[in-house]
């Protein structure tokens, strides 16, 4: 059964957990596979990640697609066997099975959102989401 209620995860209630097998990599899971199931979506995980100074997600690959959006700092991305420099605001789309690595390239921690999505054959065509506006009866509650 899919949930019909909005769930809120506050940063104050989440702790940074050290990710094993990498260097100074910490994460907070902001969407788990179980939460995705409750929402009725196909998703492996969404992580809010922090790389300490000198930190690195060591070279690896997944059985899922990974979308990495850098939100804070400067990083280097291992892509096609070469290292390239990027910064906050840049996004990487990493296909399943492709070796990649992200390393902090700055003098302060970097942060990123990593979205892990199942890679499937014969998926339906995707489309931009639809939005339905409702009568504005909620704005008065903002004050």
C-alpha positions in Angstrom: 0.0 0.0 0.0 1.3 3.5 -0.9 1.4 6.2 1.7 -0.9 9.2 1.3 0.9 11.3 4.0 3.9 13.7 3.6 6.9 12.4 5.6 9.4 15.0 6.8 13.0 14.2 7.6 14.7 17.1 9.4 18.5 17.6 9.2 18.5 17.9 13.0 17.2 14.4 13.3 19.6 12.8 10.9 23.2 11.8 11.8 26.2 11.6 9.5 27.3 8.0 9.2 30.7 7.0 8.0 30.5 5.0 4.7 32.8 2.0 5.0 35.5 1.3 2.4 35.9 4.9 1.3 38.0 7.9 2.6 36.2 10.5 4.8 32.9 9.8 3.2 29.8 10.4 5.3 26.2 10.0 4.3 22.6 10.5 5.4 20.0 8.4 3.6 17.2 10.7 2.6 15.2 8.1 0.7 15.6 4.4 1.4 14.3 1.5 -0.8 11.6 0.9 1.8 10.5 4.6 1.7 10.4 4.4 -2.1 8.2 1.3 -1.9 5.8 3.2 0.4 5.8 6.1 -2.2 5.1 3.7 -5.0 8.3 4.6 -7.0 11.3 2.7 -8.4 14.3 3.9 -6.4 17.2 2.2 -4.8 18.3 5.1 -2.5 19.0 8.8 -2.3 22.0 9.8 -0.2 23.1 13.2 1.0 26.9 12.7 1.1 29.7 14.7 2.6 33.4 14.3 1.6 35.9 15.6 4.2 39.1 17.4 3.2 41.1 14.7 1.3 38.0 12.5 1.2 37.2 10.2 -1.7 34.6 7.8 -2.9 37.0 5.1 -4.1 36.7 3.8 -7.7 33.7 1.5 -8.0 30.6 0.7 -10.2 27.0 -0.2 -9.4 24.2 -2.3 -10.8 22.1 0.9 -10.8 22.3 4.3 -12.5 23.8 7.0 -10.2 23.0 10.7 -10.6 25.4 12.9 -8.5 24.6 16.6 -7.9 27.4 18.6 -6.2 25.8 21.0 -3.8 28.9 22.3 -1.9 32.6 22.7 -2.7 35.0 21.5 -5.4 35.5 17.9 -6.5 37.3 15.8 -9.0 35.4 13.1 -11.0 37.1 10.0 -12.3 35.4 9.5 -15.7 36.7 7.3 -18.5 40.0 6.7 -16.7 40.7 10.5 -16.4 40.2 13.0 -13.5 38.2 16.2 -14.2 37.5 19.2 -11.9 33.9 20.3 -11.1 32.2 22.4 -8.4 28.9 23.0 -6.7 26.0 23.1 -9.2 27.5 20.4 -11.5 25.7 17.1 -12.1 27.0 13.7 -13.2 24.9 11.0 -14.9 26.7 7.7 -14.3 25.3 4.6 -16.2 25.1 1.3 -14.5 28.4 -0.7 -14.7 30.6 2.4 -15.3 33.7 2.8 -13.1 33.7 6.2 -11.4 35.0 8.0 -8.3 34.5 11.4 -6.7 37.3 13.1 -4.6 37.1 16.3 -2.6 39.4 18.8 -4.3 39.0 21.8 -2.0 40.2 22.9 1.4 36.8 22.4 3.1 34.2 19.5 3.0 32.2 19.0 -0.2 28.6 17.8 -0.3 26.5 16.0 -2.9 23.2 14.4 -3.4 23.6 10.9 -5.0 20.4 9.3 -6.5 20.5 5.6 -7.2 17.9 4.5 -9.8 17.4 0.9 -11.1 18.5 0.4 -14.7 15.9 -1.6 -16.5 15.4 -2.8 -20.1 12.1 -1.9 -21.9 11.1 0.9 -19.5 8.1 3.0 -20.5 8.8 6.4 -22.0 9.4 9.0 -19.3 7.7 12.4 -19.3 8.0 15.6 -17.3 5.6 15.5 -14.3 2.2 17.1 -14.2 1.0 19.6 -11.7 -2.6 20.5 -10.7 -3.1 23.8 -8.9 -5.8 23.9 -6.3 -7.8 26.9 -5.0 -5.6 29.0 -2.7 -7.0 28.2 0.7 -3.7 27.6 2.4 -1.8 30.8 2.0 -3.6 32.5 4.9 -2.2 29.8 7.2 1.4 31.0 6.4 1.0 34.1 8.5 
